[in-house]
Amino acid sequence: MTYQFVVFSFISALSSLILSLFVSALVRGRRNKKKAVAFFHPYTNDGGGGERVLWCAVKAIQEDRPDVECAVYTGDHDASPDSLMARAVDRFGVKLHYPPKVVHLCKRKWIEETTYPRFTMIGQSLGSVYLSWEALCKFTPMYYFDTSGYAFTYPVARLFGCKVICYTHYPTISLDMLSRVRAHTSLYNNDALIARSIWLSECKILYYKFFSWMYGMVGSCAHLAMVNSSWTASHIEKLWGISDRIKRVYPPCDTSGLQELQLERSIRPATIISVAQFRPEKGHVLQLEAFSAVMKKLYADEPRPKLQLVGSCRNKADEERVQNLKNKAVELNVEEDVEFHVNVTYKSAPFFPYIFLYILINLARLLGGAVAGIHSMIDEHFGISVVEYMAAGAIPIAHASAGPKMDIVLEEDGNQTGFLAEDLREYSDAILNVLRMEETERLKMAGAARKRASRFSEQRFYEDFKEAIRPILQTPFE
């Protein structure tokens, strides 16, 4: 009895201490809250569209509310206010008005995919709770702004008394993911072993349902949710149930330079371009197979087109994926007609300050010579590369789902702006349509596509972003 009493007393004392430290941290954070907008963006060197949104958002707030400090939570230990300001210019051409405050995070490993070989989605989500606790204990702002999609951090920010704002590029889980598991469809996020097994599929459905419920609960804590497309808006509205707090703000696409390219271009031989990171979900194999099918359908007197696969590799797995694609091209007997442009611009850049300009020049050169741009990711939440094709004058051939279908490849002034496809036959037919178009017809479609691309400009982002955020920043803080 004495032993049990000692154990009980120890557990009670430990629980009281933990609760006391927890409450103390919250009280201290609320008391020392800064008049600032703090952006939760643990990876400030990812170089993608999400990072562009971050710097454009920082700049927009600096312009609209110069009295409010901007801070960035980052796990990149070499990041400094000046280096991040320079990176925004060098990588994205976004000139901030002053350097942001930097809050370094030491616990980023808790949100890394490699930390969770199984149950990755829920592991990373719960890990983000721990990381946000570290962030908010170090610096508590009036406005907590998530630009990386970590919805599980929102209740933590609310506990610290912050107003919660987010820019959501895509939902962590979508209703489409559930339907694919039910249909036993094998895809990059549904292993073939699970797709073949009824029992494993049922277990995964339960896991997804539980996670969807949790995701909806934490997401509903946002005071304002900006989303990047109609598809994302639809899923977030259904999952979070906050339709009155959702604003669609298209991401900033740097199209101004591409729109200066000539619409007239050589079509002998014609070039089809694909711009995407070499990741499994981008569907590069389908592109090769569709291109191979096109080559078999060409008439004897038609010139053989070229396919250019342009993208970056994040790691060794991506490099192996590129090699597999090269092997696939050999297998399909199109290796002489397919070009791979992998990280070329980064390795060839002569001086770091000019990397951004060098990338644009090389990408613009490739896009300026293409008659069509191909995109094959299923449920691409938006599709910046599709907008870039259109701005450059390359007719888009995009997957008939999500952002490209609902927002981008739509008619402009009653004119067709591109093609949508779902399977190998539809992709090959669309490519052949472009290759066999009369020049006047191609120029008409390319011109309409370019006009539509202007709807997704960086200037349009600033206007829509400021309009969405003003009511939150101007509301008296409780």
Backbone torsions as a table, in degrees:
resi	resn	phi	psi	omega
1	MET	NA	-43.0	179.7
2	THR	-62.7	-42.2	179.7
3	TYR	-62.8	-44.6	179.7
4	GLN	-63.4	-37.6	179.7
5	PHE	-65.3	-40.1	179.6
6	VAL	-64.8	-44.4	179.4
7	VAL	-62.2	-44.9	-179.9
8	PHE	-62.3	-41.8	-179.6
9	SER	-65.3	-40.2	179.3
10	PHE	-64.1	-45.8	-179.9
11	ILE	-63.6	-40.9	179.7
12	SER	-64.1	-42.8	179.9
13	ALA	-65.2	-42.2	179.3
14	LEU	-64.3	-42.3	179.1
15	SER	-63.4	-41.2	179.3
16	SER	-64.5	-39.5	179.0
17	LEU	-64.4	-46.2	-179.9
18	ILE	-62.1	-44.2	179.5
19	LEU	-64.1	-38.9	179.1
20	SER	-64.2	-42.8	178.4
21	LEU	-65.8	-38.4	178.6
22	PHE	-62.2	-50.8	-179.3
23	VAL	-65.0	-39.3	-179.7
24	SER	-61.6	-41.7	179.4
25	ALA	-64.5	-41.0	179.4
26	LEU	-65.2	-44.6	-179.4
27	VAL	-63.9	-43.4	179.9
28	ARG	-64.4	-41.8	178.7
29	GLY	-64.3	-44.7	179.9
30	ARG	-64.1	-37.5	-177.9
31	ARG	-70.1	-35.4	-176.0
32	ASN	-100.8	22.2	-176.7
33	LYS	-60.9	134.1	-177.0
34	LYS	-98.6	149.2	175.0
35	LYS	-78.2	84.2	-172.1
36	ALA	-153.6	158.5	168.6
37	VAL	-109.2	118.4	-178.8
38	ALA	-109.4	124.7	-176.7
39	PHE	-95.1	123.0	177.5
40	PHE	-88.0	99.9	-176.5
41	HIS	-143.8	78.2	-172.2
42	PRO	-57.8	-26.3	179.8
43	TYR	-113.7	96.3	-177.9
44	THR	-94.2	16.8	177.8
45	ASN	-132.8	28.1	-177.4
46	ASP	-79.2	-19.6	172.6
47	GLY	71.6	6.7	-177.7
48	GLY	-97.0	-169.3	179.9
49	GLY	-62.8	-29.5	178.9
50	GLY	-64.8	-37.8	178.8
51	GLU	-70.7	-36.3	176.0
52	ARG	-59.9	-43.6	177.8
53	VAL	-58.8	-42.6	179.4
54	LEU	-55.0	-53.2	-174.5
55	TRP	-71.2	-34.1	176.2
56	CYS	-67.5	-36.2	177.7
57	ALA	-66.5	-42.9	177.6
58	VAL	-60.1	-46.3	-179.2
59	LYS	-62.9	-41.6	-179.2
60	ALA	-62.0	-41.4	179.7
61	ILE	-70.9	-38.2	176.6
62	GLN	-61.5	-34.8	178.7
63	GLU	-74.8	-43.4	-173.0
64	ASP	-83.8	-33.2	-179.5
65	ARG	-134.4	73.5	-179.3
66	PRO	-63.3	-15.4	179.6
67	ASP	-81.6	-9.1	-178.8
68	VAL	-104.0	126.6	-179.9
69	GLU	-72.6	146.3	175.3
70	CYS	-111.0	131.7	178.9
71	ALA	-129.6	156.0	179.3
72	VAL	-129.4	124.0	172.0
73	TYR	-85.1	121.0	-178.6
74	THR	-139.4	147.2	175.4
75	GLY	-94.6	2.4	177.5
76	ASP	-84.0	106.8	-171.0
77	HIS	-71.6	-17.6	178.3
78	ASP	-89.2	1.1	-179.3
79	ALA	-75.6	136.8	175.3
80	SER	-134.9	163.6	178.9
81	PRO	-53.3	-45.1	-178.0
82	ASP	-70.6	-38.8	-178.5
83	SER	-68.4	-36.4	178.2
84	LEU	-70.0	-37.5	177.2
85	MET	-64.5	-40.9	178.6
86	ALA	-67.4	-38.1	180.0
87	ARG	-63.9	-39.7	179.5
88	ALA	-59.2	-36.7	179.0
89	VAL	-77.8	-50.3	-173.8
90	ASP	-64.3	-40.2	-174.1
91	ARG	-90.6	-33.9	-172.5
92	PHE	-126.0	-4.8	-179.1
93	GLY	71.1	20.4	-179.9
94	VAL	-99.8	114.2	-177.3
95	LYS	-96.1	106.9	177.9
96	LEU	-72.5	155.9	-178.6
97	HIS	-80.3	-27.3	174.7
98	TYR	-159.4	157.1	-176.8
99	PRO	-64.5	140.5	176.8
100	PRO	-78.1	155.2	172.6
101	LYS	-70.8	141.6	-179.3
102	VAL	-112.6	128.9	176.3
103	VAL	-115.9	111.8	-176.1
104	HIS	-81.5	135.5	178.8
105	LEU	-108.5	133.8	-177.4
106	CYS	-99.9	-11.5	-172.7
107	LYS	-106.4	27.7	-175.1
108	ARG	-63.8	-21.8	-178.6
109	LYS	-59.4	-22.4	-177.9
110	TRP	-73.5	-8.9	176.1
111	ILE	-114.6	5.9	-178.3
112	GLU	-81.8	140.1	-176.1
113	GLU	-59.2	-37.0	-177.4
114	THR	-67.4	-17.8	179.2
115	THR	-72.2	-21.2	-174.7
116	TYR	-128.3	84.1	179.2
117	PRO	-61.4	-29.8	177.5
118	ARG	-124.7	153.1	-178.4
119	PHE	51.0	46.5	-175.2
120	THR	-59.9	-43.5	-174.5
121	MET	-61.3	-50.1	-178.5
122	ILE	-74.4	-30.9	177.5
123	GLY	-63.3	-48.7	178.7
124	GLN	-63.5	-38.1	-178.9
125	SER	-64.6	-46.2	178.6
126	LEU	-69.5	-33.5	176.1
127	GLY	-63.6	-33.1	179.3
128	SER	-67.2	-26.6	176.7
129	VAL	-63.0	-46.8	178.8
130	TYR	-62.6	-41.8	-178.9
131	LEU	-66.6	-39.6	179.1
132	SER	-68.8	-31.2	175.9
133	TRP	-62.8	-45.3	176.2
134	GLU	-58.7	-45.4	-177.3
135	ALA	-61.3	-47.4	-174.5
136	LEU	-75.6	-25.3	174.0
137	CYS	-70.1	-34.3	-179.3
138	LYS	-77.4	-35.5	-177.8
139	PHE	-154.2	115.0	-179.1
140	THR	-105.8	113.2	-179.3
141	PRO	-96.0	167.1	171.2
142	MET	-71.5	-33.9	-175.5
143	TYR	-124.4	118.3	179.1
144	TYR	-99.8	123.0	-173.1
145	PHE	-122.6	111.0	178.7
146	ASP	-92.9	120.8	178.0
147	THR	-114.1	11.9	-176.6
148	SER	-121.6	0.8	174.9
149	GLY	84.7	29.5	179.0
150	TYR	-100.8	78.1	-174.3
151	ALA	-66.0	-25.4	-178.2
152	PHE	-69.5	-8.9	177.2
153	THR	-84.6	-12.3	-172.8
154	TYR	-66.2	-43.0	176.7
155	PRO	-60.9	-34.2	178.3
156	VAL	-63.7	-45.6	178.6
157	ALA	-62.8	-37.1	177.9
158	ARG	-65.6	-37.8	177.8
159	LEU	-61.4	-34.2	178.5
160	PHE	-81.3	3.5	176.4
161	GLY	82.4	19.8	-178.9
162	CYS	-89.2	151.0	164.4
163	LYS	-82.0	133.7	-172.4
164	VAL	-105.2	123.7	177.4
165	ILE	-124.0	146.8	176.9
166	CYS	-144.0	153.0	168.6
167	TYR	-117.8	109.0	-174.1
168	THR	-100.2	117.4	178.8
169	HIS	-79.9	-35.4	177.4
170	TYR	-163.2	149.9	179.2
171	PRO	-70.5	144.6	178.3
172	THR	-59.6	-36.0	174.2
173	ILE	-134.2	144.3	179.9
174	SER	-126.5	160.8	178.2
175	LEU	-64.7	-27.4	177.6
176	ASP	-65.0	-35.3	178.6
177	MET	-63.0	-41.5	178.2
178	LEU	-63.2	-44.8	-177.0
179	SER	-65.2	-34.2	179.7
180	ARG	-69.5	-36.7	176.7
181	VAL	-65.7	-42.2	178.2
182	ARG	-60.9	-36.6	-178.5
183	ALA	-84.1	1.3	-179.1
184	HIS	56.9	42.3	179.0
185	THR	-90.3	124.9	178.0
186	SER	-83.7	125.3	179.8
187	LEU	-147.8	179.2	-176.2
188	TYR	-59.4	-26.7	179.5
189	ASN	-108.2	15.5	174.7
190	ASN	-143.8	98.8	-174.7
191	ASP	-55.8	144.4	-178.4
192	ALA	-59.0	-35.5	179.3
193	LEU	-61.1	-43.0	179.1
194	ILE	-69.8	-40.9	-178.8
195	ALA	-61.2	-32.5	-178.1
196	ARG	-80.5	-19.2	-174.5
197	SER	-103.4	123.5	177.8
198	ILE	-65.3	-43.3	-177.0
199	TRP	-65.2	-47.0	179.5
200	LEU	-64.9	-36.8	178.0
201	SER	-63.5	-41.0	178.6
202	GLU	-64.0	-39.6	177.6
203	CYS	-63.7	-41.6	-179.7
204	LYS	-68.0	-35.3	176.7
205	ILE	-62.2	-43.2	177.8
206	LEU	-62.2	-42.6	178.0
207	TYR	-60.9	-45.9	179.7
208	TYR	-64.7	-40.7	179.8
209	LYS	-63.4	-43.6	178.7
210	PHE	-63.3	-43.9	180.0
211	PHE	-66.3	-39.3	178.3
212	SER	-59.6	-41.2	178.8
213	TRP	-63.6	-46.3	178.2
214	MET	-62.4	-43.1	-179.2
215	TYR	-62.1	-39.6	177.4
216	GLY	-64.8	-39.8	-179.7
217	MET	-63.8	-48.0	-176.9
218	VAL	-72.9	-36.8	-179.8
219	GLY	-63.7	-32.4	-179.3
220	SER	-67.2	-8.1	178.6
221	CYS	-78.8	-8.9	-178.7
222	ALA	-73.5	133.6	174.4
223	HIS	-77.0	-30.9	178.0
224	LEU	-146.9	127.6	177.5
225	ALA	-119.3	108.4	172.3
226	MET	-89.2	137.3	-178.9
227	VAL	-126.3	157.6	-170.5
228	ASN	-94.9	-4.5	-178.1
229	SER	-162.2	168.0	177.5
230	SER	-65.6	-37.6	179.3
231	TRP	-62.5	-47.5	178.6
232	THR	-63.1	-41.3	179.5
233	ALA	-59.1	-43.1	-179.1
234	SER	-62.1	-44.8	-178.7
235	HIS	-70.0	-41.8	-179.8
236	ILE	-65.1	-39.4	178.4
237	GLU	-61.6	-42.7	-179.5
238	LYS	-70.9	-37.6	-175.8
239	LEU	-81.2	-40.8	-175.0
240	TRP	-94.6	-24.7	179.1
241	GLY	66.5	36.9	-178.9
242	ILE	-128.4	52.2	-174.9
243	SER	-56.7	-29.7	-179.3
244	ASP	-75.6	-10.2	-178.5
245	ARG	-114.7	14.3	-178.7
246	ILE	-104.6	130.9	177.0
247	LYS	-126.8	128.8	177.1
248	ARG	-86.2	119.2	178.9
249	VAL	-129.6	107.0	-178.3
250	TYR	-61.6	143.8	-179.0
251	PRO	-66.7	154.8	-179.1
252	PRO	-75.3	116.6	177.7
253	CYS	-106.3	125.4	-178.7
254	ASP	-81.5	83.8	-173.7
255	THR	-103.9	-7.5	-172.6
256	SER	-59.6	-44.5	-179.7
257	GLY	-68.4	-38.9	-178.7
258	LEU	-66.9	-30.4	-178.4
259	GLN	-72.5	-9.3	177.4
260	GLU	-85.2	-10.0	-179.1
261	LEU	-69.1	149.6	178.0
262	GLN	-69.9	138.4	175.6
263	LEU	-74.9	-31.7	177.2
264	GLU	-73.0	132.7	179.3
265	ARG	-156.0	160.7	-176.8
266	SER	-68.9	136.5	176.6
267	ILE	-118.1	17.0	177.6
268	ARG	-130.7	95.0	-2.6
269	PRO	-83.8	152.7	178.2
270	ALA	-77.0	147.2	179.4
271	THR	-118.0	131.7	172.7
272	ILE	-108.8	131.8	-176.2
273	ILE	-115.2	148.1	173.6
274	SER	-130.6	120.4	-179.8
275	VAL	-115.3	110.6	-179.3
276	ALA	-169.3	148.0	173.3
277	GLN	-61.3	149.7	-179.4
278	PHE	-82.7	74.9	179.2
279	ARG	-116.7	154.7	-174.7
280	PRO	-59.6	-35.4	-175.7
281	GLU	-73.1	-10.8	-176.5
282	LYS	-78.3	-11.9	171.6
283	GLY	70.0	38.6	-178.6
284	HIS	-65.5	-30.9	-179.8
285	VAL	-62.3	-42.8	177.7
286	LEU	-60.0	-38.0	179.0
287	GLN	-63.4	-43.9	179.1
288	LEU	-64.3	-41.6	-178.6
289	GLU	-67.1	-40.1	178.3
290	ALA	-65.9	-40.3	179.1
291	PHE	-64.6	-40.9	178.1
292	SER	-62.1	-40.7	178.8
293	ALA	-63.7	-36.9	177.9
294	VAL	-63.0	-45.1	-177.9
295	MET	-59.5	-33.2	-179.8
296	LYS	-75.2	-21.1	-177.2
297	LYS	-95.4	-5.7	-178.4
298	LEU	-68.0	144.4	173.9
299	TYR	-74.7	161.9	-175.7
300	ALA	-60.9	-33.7	-177.1
301	ASP	-91.7	4.2	179.4
302	GLU	-89.7	133.8	179.4
303	PRO	-67.9	147.5	179.6
304	ARG	-77.0	125.2	178.9
305	PRO	-75.7	171.4	176.2
306	LYS	-114.5	145.2	173.3
307	LEU	-115.5	122.9	179.2
308	GLN	-110.0	118.2	175.8
309	LEU	-99.3	112.2	-174.4
310	VAL	-116.5	125.6	179.9
311	GLY	-176.3	177.6	-179.2
312	SER	-115.2	157.7	176.5
313	CYS	-111.8	129.5	-179.2
314	ARG	-84.8	-31.0	-171.8
315	ASN	-159.1	-173.0	-177.7
316	LYS	-63.6	-35.7	179.4
317	ALA	-61.6	-39.4	178.4
318	ASP	-67.4	-38.9	178.7
319	GLU	-63.5	-39.3	176.6
320	GLU	-65.7	-35.1	179.1
321	ARG	-64.7	-38.7	177.5
322	VAL	-63.4	-43.8	179.3
323	GLN	-62.3	-39.2	177.4
324	ASN	-63.8	-36.0	177.6
325	LEU	-67.4	-39.0	176.7
326	LYS	-63.5	-40.3	177.3
327	ASN	-64.6	-37.5	179.0
328	LYS	-65.0	-39.2	178.0
329	ALA	-62.1	-39.2	176.8
330	VAL	-64.8	-44.6	179.5
331	GLU	-59.2	-36.9	-179.1
332	LEU	-86.3	-2.0	178.3
333	ASN	64.3	37.9	177.2
334	VAL	-125.4	16.2	-174.5
335	GLU	-60.8	-27.8	-179.6
336	GLU	-77.3	-14.7	-175.9
337	ASP	-108.6	0.6	-178.0
338	VAL	-115.9	130.3	177.4
339	GLU	-113.2	139.6	176.6
340	PHE	-111.3	125.0	176.0
341	HIS	-117.2	94.7	-172.5
342	VAL	-111.3	113.2	177.4
343	ASN	53.6	20.8	-174.8
344	VAL	-61.5	-43.7	-175.3
345	THR	-65.2	-37.4	179.9
346	TYR	-67.4	-43.9	-176.7
347	LYS	-72.6	-27.2	-175.8
348	SER	-90.5	-11.0	-175.9
349	ALA	-62.5	123.9	-174.1
350	PRO	-71.1	-37.2	-179.6
351	PHE	-139.1	137.8	-175.3
352	PHE	-53.8	-45.1	-177.5
353	PRO	-59.5	-19.0	-177.2
354	TYR	-105.2	11.1	-178.4
355	ILE	-60.2	-46.1	-177.4
356	PHE	-58.0	-47.4	-179.9
357	LEU	-64.2	-40.5	-177.7
358	TYR	-64.6	-40.9	177.9
359	ILE	-60.9	-47.1	-178.8
360	LEU	-60.8	-43.3	-178.6
361	ILE	-61.6	-46.5	-178.4
362	ASN	-68.3	-43.8	178.9
363	LEU	-65.8	-41.7	178.8
364	ALA	-62.2	-38.8	179.0
365	ARG	-62.2	-43.0	180.0
366	LEU	-68.8	-44.9	179.8
367	LEU	-65.9	-35.7	-178.9
368	GLY	-67.3	-16.7	179.4
369	GLY	-103.3	1.0	-176.2
370	ALA	-97.0	140.3	175.5
371	VAL	-90.6	-19.8	179.8
372	ALA	-147.8	152.7	175.2
373	GLY	-122.6	130.6	-175.5
374	ILE	-108.4	139.6	-178.3
375	HIS	-139.1	132.7	-173.4
376	SER	-138.5	21.1	177.4
377	MET	-81.1	132.3	176.5
378	ILE	-77.2	133.2	178.5
379	ASP	57.5	42.7	170.3
380	GLU	-64.4	118.4	-172.3
381	HIS	-57.9	-38.1	173.8
382	PHE	-129.2	-85.3	178.9
383	GLY	121.9	64.1	-178.2
384	ILE	-61.2	-37.5	-179.3
385	SER	-62.3	-32.8	178.9
386	VAL	-66.4	-41.3	176.5
387	VAL	-63.0	-39.7	178.9
388	GLU	-63.9	-40.2	175.6
389	TYR	-56.4	-49.4	-175.4
390	MET	-63.9	-42.7	179.8
391	ALA	-63.9	-35.2	-177.0
392	ALA	-80.7	-11.6	-179.3
393	GLY	95.2	9.3	175.5
394	ALA	-93.3	125.1	-177.1
395	ILE	-67.5	125.0	-176.8
396	PRO	-77.8	139.6	170.3
397	ILE	-123.2	98.4	-168.9
398	ALA	-117.8	162.8	179.1
399	HIS	-70.4	137.4	-176.0
400	ALA	-80.4	66.3	178.2
401	SER	-157.8	160.5	171.5
402	ALA	46.9	-133.0	-172.7
403	GLY	-55.5	-52.4	-179.8
404	PRO	-56.7	-40.4	-178.1
405	LYS	-76.2	-40.3	-171.6
406	MET	-89.1	-25.4	-172.7
407	ASP	-126.1	-34.4	-165.6
408	ILE	-100.3	-63.1	-173.8
409	VAL	-84.1	66.0	178.7
410	LEU	-115.4	163.8	179.9
411	GLU	-63.6	147.2	176.2
412	GLU	-125.7	117.1	-176.8
413	ASP	54.4	37.1	177.7
414	GLY	79.9	4.1	-178.4
415	ASN	-107.4	141.9	177.6
416	GLN	-66.5	140.2	-177.9
417	THR	-112.6	-1.5	-179.3
418	GLY	165.4	-162.5	-177.2
419	PHE	-128.2	147.8	173.8
420	LEU	-117.8	141.1	-177.0
421	ALA	-145.7	159.6	-179.9
422	GLU	-124.7	-34.5	-175.6
423	ASP	-127.3	179.4	-175.5
424	LEU	-56.8	-44.9	-178.0
425	ARG	-63.1	-44.4	-178.1
426	GLU	-66.7	-37.3	177.7
427	TYR	-66.5	-45.0	-178.9
428	SER	-66.2	-37.4	177.4
429	ASP	-64.4	-40.9	-179.9
430	ALA	-65.1	-42.1	178.5
431	ILE	-61.7	-44.2	178.7
432	LEU	-62.9	-38.5	177.5
433	ASN	-57.3	-45.1	-179.5
434	VAL	-66.5	-45.2	-177.0
435	LEU	-63.3	-30.9	-175.8
436	ARG	-101.1	8.8	178.8
437	MET	-68.9	147.1	168.0
438	GLU	-68.4	147.8	-176.3
439	GLU	-58.3	-40.5	-179.7
440	THR	-63.8	-38.7	179.0
441	GLU	-67.0	-42.2	179.4
442	ARG	-63.3	-44.2	-179.6
443	LEU	-64.0	-36.7	178.2
444	LYS	-64.0	-45.6	179.7
445	MET	-67.9	-41.5	179.4
446	ALA	-64.4	-37.6	178.2
447	GLY	-65.9	-41.1	177.9
448	ALA	-65.8	-39.2	178.9
449	ALA	-64.4	-41.9	179.1
450	ARG	-63.0	-41.2	179.3
451	LYS	-63.3	-41.0	179.3
452	ARG	-66.4	-34.5	-179.6
453	ALA	-61.1	-26.3	-179.2
454	SER	-65.4	-17.6	177.4
455	ARG	-67.8	-16.2	-174.5
456	PHE	-114.5	31.7	-177.2
457	SER	-75.6	165.8	177.3
458	GLU	-64.1	-38.0	179.4
459	GLN	-63.6	-39.7	178.3
460	ARG	-63.9	-37.3	177.0
461	PHE	-60.3	-48.4	-178.9
462	TYR	-58.0	-43.6	-178.3
463	GLU	-63.9	-49.0	-177.9
464	ASP	-69.1	-38.1	-179.9
465	PHE	-63.1	-48.3	-178.9
466	LYS	-62.8	-40.4	179.1
467	GLU	-62.9	-38.6	-178.6
468	ALA	-71.6	-37.1	-171.2
469	ILE	-90.6	-20.3	-177.0
470	ARG	-55.1	-45.9	-179.8
471	PRO	-58.8	-33.0	-180.0
472	ILE	-74.4	-47.4	-177.1
473	LEU	-71.3	-23.5	-178.5
474	GLN	-94.6	-7.5	178.9
475	THR	-75.4	131.5	177.2
476	PRO	-55.6	134.2	-175.1
477	PHE	-83.0	131.8	178.8
478	GLU	-76.5	NA	NA
